[in-house]
Amino acid sequence: MMINFFRKPKCKIRYVEEAGAPEKALIVPAKTIEQAKEQFHQFIGNKTVVRVSFAMLP
C-alpha cells in the first residue's frame, strides 16, 4: 500500500443558516482551521449563520 504524501489537507465545515433548518456541510482544501474560516467567510458572504463547526479530515 502506497501513502500519498501529496494529498491536499481538507477541512469539513458544518453550518446551520437559521434555527430549525437542516445542517449543511462544506469541504474546503485548507491546511489550518484559520484558512478554513477565511474560506468559509468568503463563501457565506453576508448571510447570517446560527452555528458553525470545523473539523480537519484525515
Backbone torsions as a table, in degrees:
resi	resn	phi	psi	omega
1	MET	NA	132.5	-177.4
2	MET	-104.3	136.5	178.7
3	ILE	-93.8	130.4	179.9
4	ASN	-90.4	107.7	-179.5
5	PHE	-82.3	-10.6	-174.9
6	PHE	-99.0	8.0	178.6
7	ARG	-70.3	135.5	-179.0
8	LYS	-76.5	135.4	175.8
9	PRO	-67.0	143.0	-177.7
10	LYS	-126.0	154.2	177.9
11	CYS	-126.6	130.9	177.4
12	LYS	-96.5	126.2	-179.8
13	ILE	-113.3	121.9	175.6
14	ARG	-109.5	133.5	-177.4
15	TYR	-146.8	156.3	177.3
16	VAL	-122.7	124.5	-176.4
17	GLU	-78.4	-36.2	178.3
18	GLU	-148.2	156.7	-176.9
19	ALA	-58.9	133.1	179.6
20	GLY	87.4	-11.0	179.5
21	ALA	-80.6	153.1	177.9
22	PRO	-67.5	151.9	-179.9
23	GLU	-74.0	140.3	177.3
24	LYS	-113.4	154.0	179.6
25	ALA	-124.4	145.8	179.2
26	LEU	-139.3	131.0	178.3
27	ILE	-113.2	123.0	-178.6
28	VAL	-123.4	147.0	174.1
29	PRO	-76.5	119.1	-179.6
30	ALA	-156.4	142.5	178.9
31	LYS	-84.7	-26.2	-178.2
32	THR	-134.9	164.5	176.8
33	ILE	-64.2	-36.0	179.8
34	GLU	-61.9	-42.2	177.3
35	GLN	-63.3	-40.1	179.7
36	ALA	-64.3	-39.3	178.6
37	LYS	-62.3	-42.0	179.1
38	GLU	-62.4	-44.4	179.8
39	GLN	-65.3	-36.8	179.9
40	PHE	-65.2	-42.6	179.2
41	HIS	-63.2	-38.2	177.5
42	GLN	-67.2	-39.0	-178.9
43	PHE	-69.1	-43.4	-176.6
44	ILE	-75.5	-40.7	-178.6
45	GLY	73.0	-126.2	-175.6
46	ASN	-95.9	5.6	-179.3
47	LYS	-66.6	151.8	175.7
48	THR	-89.3	135.5	179.9
49	VAL	-123.4	133.5	-177.2
50	VAL	-81.7	-45.9	-174.9
51	ARG	-145.2	141.6	179.3
52	VAL	-137.2	139.3	172.7
53	SER	-136.9	142.5	-178.1
54	PHE	-117.4	140.5	176.9
55	ALA	-146.1	129.7	177.2
56	MET	-77.2	134.6	178.9
57	LEU	-90.5	146.9	179.5
58	PRO	-69.5	NA	NA
